[in-house]
Amino acid sequence: MKTSRMIAVALVIAVLLGTTASAAFAQATTPIGPQWWPSRWGPGDEAGASNLMTPEKVLEAVKLITAGKVYRLGRVYEPGMPMRGLRNYKLVIPSFPTAGPFAKNRLIFNEEFVTGEIGQVGTQFDGLGHIGVLVGADGDLNGMRFYNGFTGADLVSASGLKKLGVEKVKPFFTRGILLDMAGYKGRMLNHGEEITVADVRATMAKQGIADIRPGDVVLFHTGWGSLWMKDNAKFDAGEPGIGLEVARWLADRQIVCVGSDTWATEVQPNPDPNVRGPVHQELLTRNGIFNHENLDLSELARDRVWEFAYVFVPVPLKGATGSPGSPIAIR
């Protein structure tokens, strides 16, 4: 009897120790490396790197405005624009006029109805609820981890994310930097061509950019955007972009957002065929750094505008994974 009890106790202890060890292991390691939470801004933070938008950063950006010229960096949302996978976009005027006439002045007006993945088509801003990592078993909501360690169970809701919705992102008014990779290489970058830290440093030196500072937005002009609405099949099939080397280098410099004239900003396909979207995970999930995709950077590059005030306010769609809208650059 005593022996049976001792065996039972030993089994319980073994199970508890095993469970504790497994939990500790799960906390210490993930498919993308060590645990990244809690955030430097606290365990409940949902604003990520947009917390770097301080009054000092705004005033720094204001000093870059010397000519008063404004550049629209967003694409037009329209039928025929490149859209990957099953994404769609449709705008309908339900009737013409939509309503009226009213009163003796015979007022009429029009309205539109928009359907589609509005935060993830065209020029798009990736919010922190867009990308995560599955740490646990397939389908385990508690094993899905996002920025600041929020779980799938924390986020899940058919009517919008309960945490990390794009409405939590603070407005951007900051120093923007354009790295003209196409200008540096003298050509449009190629499908699957990775931008290296050496490329970035050489481009900065050529353009006279001394440094990248906390709170900056860094945009990459690859020339790939010249395919937009001209060769959508090629545009969507892959792209040049940054890899983990540059992503980590930028994260070390505490930027607030990265962006490009491509649909993902990161090199596609990934050099490792067994890995997908690691730059998104490194920037968004691990560091809370945002990503602005499908920008039109051709005019900035043409005018050789390397530093400017970057202005963008995500559309506060409660619970959305991303935002449409057009950022502007002011020189």
NORQUIDA-V456396 format. One record per helix or strand. SS is the DSSP state (a for helix, b for strand). FROM is the first residue (numbers start at 0). LEN is the number of residues. If there is no record, write none. Layout:
ss: <SS,SS>
from: <FROM,FROM>
len: <LEN,LEN>
//
This chain:
ss: <a,b,b,b,b,a,a,b,b,b,b,b,b,b,a,b,a,b,a,a,b,a,b,a,b,a,a,b,b,a,b,b,b,a,b,a,b,b,b>
from: <1,28,32,38,41,47,54,69,88,98,106,112,123,132,140,143,146,150,151,165,171,180,193,196,216,223,231,238,240,243,256,265,267,277,289,297,306,321,327>
len: <27,2,2,1,1,5,8,3,4,4,3,4,3,2,3,2,3,1,4,3,9,5,2,11,5,4,6,1,2,9,4,1,1,10,4,5,6,2,3>
//
